[in-house]
Amino acid sequence: MSNNHLIVGLGGTGGKVVRALRKIVKTHTDENGVSPSEANFEYVYLDTSEGLLHETDQWTVLGQDCSLARAQIGIYTASGVRPILQDPDSYPGMKEWIEPRKVFDFIDSGTAGAAQKRKLGRLVFAQNARMISQLLEERLQSLESSSKTAQATIHVICGLAGGTGSGFVADTVAQLRRLRPNDADFRILVYALLPDEGSTWVKSVSGFGTYYANGYAAISELNAMAARRYHPVNVLDGSRMSASKYFNGCYLVNNINENRVRFGVQDDVPHIIAEFLYQKTLNKRWEALDRIEKGENDTNFIEMDDGQAARAKLFMSFGIKRVVVPEHEIKEYLAYGFAEQATRQLMFNNFRQGEGFADEPVYKDWGAEVRKPDARENLLISDAHLTLDRGILEDDAKAGWKLIDEYWPQVAATLEEQIKADKTIKEAEWIRSLRVRLSSVYDETFRRLGGVRKFYEIKSQARLEMARHIARQIERDFFSRWNIGELSLLQLRQYVDAILNDLTQRKKEFEDKAQTSLAAMQRLEEDLQRLVKDFNDVGTLGRLFTDKRDTRFAEAREKLQLLFSKNTWREGYMFGHRLIPLLLDELTVLRGKIDQIHVQLSEATDSIRTEQNNRLRTDKEEVCQTRIFEMNAVRDLLRRMTLDERGQIERTQRVRKAIVALAGVEVDSFEKLAARLNLNNLIATLSQQAGEITDAAHTELAQNSPVMHVNIIERLSRQYAVDSQPLNHFVADLYREAGNMVTFNKAEIERRVPGNESASAGLQQAICVMLPECEEQREFRHHLQKLFIDQKDAGASNAAVIEGPLSNEIVIIKVSSLMPARFVDAMSFLKSHYDGLCKIPDEQVLLHGEGDGSKLPPLFAPTGVQLQARRQRKPFLMLARLMGLLKSRENPTTGIPEWFIQTTDADGLICINVLDGGSSWEKVWENEQSPALQQSIEAAVKAGITRDFVHKDQKDELYQQFVKHVNARLEQANHNAEDAQYQELRAMIPQIKELAGIRAEATA
């Protein structure tokens, strides 16, 4: 048999089971994608709301995404059904069953989901049936192509309380069987969550308390399909479906098991169903389960009422309990603990001996750091850079500019020599000529851009690019130092703050220096005036016999070069004064990016801490599993990981690289990282990396005291002695908690239904315990195996202990099968709500996919007295009609058609007795009449036969009218000899003959 499995989740419950199963599969898959289960899973999720899909954090497990692909999801809404209601003839798949359309008047654009109405759920399904069928077909083909096997088990999961799962289930099963008619190669199993008694959700349900009635109506339809009494309309084309076995079994699930153990409806139950699905695929050696689900004991799988199929015995239930060394939870606890250490390193980088990475930074004087010449030079924020003494942009840096304080002395010295060598220039004109030529350089040729002012004017147009280039240089430097673990985010933020403060102060300083340069230039001008006077005052003798003029000229050259240098610096300071605000803006943006990443890491840390606190909690033990672990050993391993400084640094560096990789290859900026980083992918990356690191750290640090990869038998042997009484109680408790996920009605189980005496009484139960091998504790395992056999539930003759495939868990599964739905205790409660709601005609229609449910066979078997009364009632009713005693008329008050019988009272007065059932004969036929009215009908029939049908020919004529009526019914049923009403009429022949007084030999 193929191990292909299509999981079809309907509505919220189905979606939660799909999600839980995908997480279970993921947690049992190693880093190489190897799973202990050989199952090939495919998924379909159908719903009328997207709410479950938006719970993105719930679709991950230890950083691994478990969400469905778009091709596996179908979300449909009820708001678009108005066109169908306005023009039903154009929709052949729906027109037969949407009447009366007025029941859908409540639908508007704000209608949420299926509004708790099953018929609306069916209408939404029908409107999208073609897309749904295509989606189911594609997923089935995907399974078959991947395994090269045209076989699969199809699991349909739904909750029955609402309108979506409950309204979708019958058509989903029918369409699946249409797509795959071979019920041997494509088994369909339904998992139906019954409405939970006392639910808090009932208070918010609109209408007339449909929460419980929906559940009963859905089970009634599934039962009728299994009993071959209900063949749904094919919503694709309006034809009537046909299948001998629509589904192979239906598991009924509730939130209280047969031993009164209670489970959480929203979280526990979906997880339990998912765990059962996974364990079935994992433990294929339990052959009894395979036989049960194939229905190999189905020779009497339908209970009959008066020869009519009534209640299918394809309903089942299950219970499951796991005893597990929670390796995945332990791994998550350790991984989240390490992940928090990693985020602390990224944020604070403060490792303390005996503590690990602390959640506060190493304090440092970043103001002093930023004032270091080498730091300013490296970050392009030195005075030389900000004043363009040195180039900032790459082209400028490569231009080979002379520094201002080098440039003017060199130019002045060159011009001095030229002037002195030029014989056309008189000595008295040397200083003026030098000033003129220096002014020319200053105004026209400085750095080949038209002079100093022109140079700074042109460069001012690129101030924003320069500010961004500096900020980019700082960001690259900081990112590099963070990326290698040298500095933390908080340290970088403090460093940026120090730079911002430093630049703000220097902006004021540049303004002051510009003003100081003016004052210095003024003093130089005064000095030059004195030098010019002294130069000119040198007499003839002084010029002939001394070098006073050369000396004064050299002094003047120095003053001039200083003057032009100061003037250039003044322009530079004014440029820097205008550049710094732009740079402050860019660095503020950088600070924001660092802060953004820091905040996300902080939020991730909080989330991770919360997740860790939710792991291995003893106050939140799941009812479906018992965890066995040593918390002190787990904490000790985490402590050793935390205090291993060298290992921590190496491990956190791996995490950092994974986070940086989120932004792509060769990332060198916080901006790029911040743009790609969000809380979800950050937590996912942290979790995934931490999980892989934890595996390696466990192998390295826990060789002598492992907390993972531990055999459960070995672990239990240390906790329980072989002869200890606590072990007996332990096994007994496991069986109690593994009970079937429904409570049973013992009175119904023991009932012998008239006409079904040959069917086996009660229900069948099977138990399997998956116990892993443990060579080191062979004797203890043997003793434990014997305990499980000895303490199995009474009546569970089919009990097996087999070798479990997972060494860290023991699994107990119990399955009950071959039962009609009436065995489930909750059915009586659901029926009371159903009967109450059916008193409101519109609500009765909305409860059912077709009609008002009156033609569905009953879920509860009639008593012997009821059967006898029913056997008498319908033959009398039929004869009363054939004899003309029952008549149809319009009610004189309401004008609505009705059936009545005319009788006389004790005084001989005529009495008109209206039959229950309304306008149609079909309803009158199915309805129970009051005892008094039934007695009147019987009396009238007996009296009429005695009075008007004395002769044999009259009796035969009456009988032939009955035969004609039976044959007419066969024609109405398109000559379907299995039609329920036709079969019912045929079974009535002996009683009709007996009442008419026809002797058996006369008609032989």
Secondary structure by P-SEA (a helix, b strand, c coil): cccbbbbbbccaaaaaaaaaaaaaaaaaccccccccccccccccccccccccccccccccccccccccccccbbbbbccccccccccccccccccccccccccccccccccccccccaaaaaaaaaaaaaaaaaaaaaaaaaaaaaccccbbbbbbbbbccccccccaaaaaaaaaaaaccccccbbbbbbbbcccccccccccccccccaaaaaaaaaaaaaaaaaccccccccccccbbbbcccccbbbbbccccccccccccccaaaaaaaaaaaaaaacccaaaaaaaaacccccccccccccccccccccccbbbbbbccaaaaaaaaaaaaaaaaaaaaaccccccccccccccccccaaaaaaacaaaaaaaccccccccccccccccccccccccaaaaaaaaaaaaaaaaaacccccccaaaaaaaaaaaaaacccccccccaaaaaaaaaaaaaaaaaaaaaaaaaaaaaaaaaccccaaaaaaaaaaaaaaaaaaaaaaaaaaaaaaaaaaaaaaaaaaaaaaaaaccaaaaaccaaaaaaaaaaaaaaaaaaaaaaaaaaaaaaaaaaaaaaaaaaaaaaaaaaaaaaaaaaaaaaaaaaaaccccccccccccccccaaaaaaaaaaaaaaaaaaaaaaaaaaaaaaaccccccccaaaaaaaccaaaaaaaaaaaaaaaaaaaaaccccccccccccaaaaaaaacccccaaaaaaaaaaaaaacccccccccccccccccccccccbbbbbbbbbbbbbcccaaaaaaaaaaaaaacccccccccccccccccbbbbbbbbcccccccccaaaaaaaaaaaaaccaaaaaaaccccccccccccccccaaaaaaaaaaaaaaaaaaaaccbbbbccccccccbbbbbbcccccbbbbbbbcccccaaaaaaccccaaaaaaaaaaaaaaaacccccaaaaaaaaaaaaaaaaaaaaaaccccccaaaaaaaaaaaaaaaaacccccccc
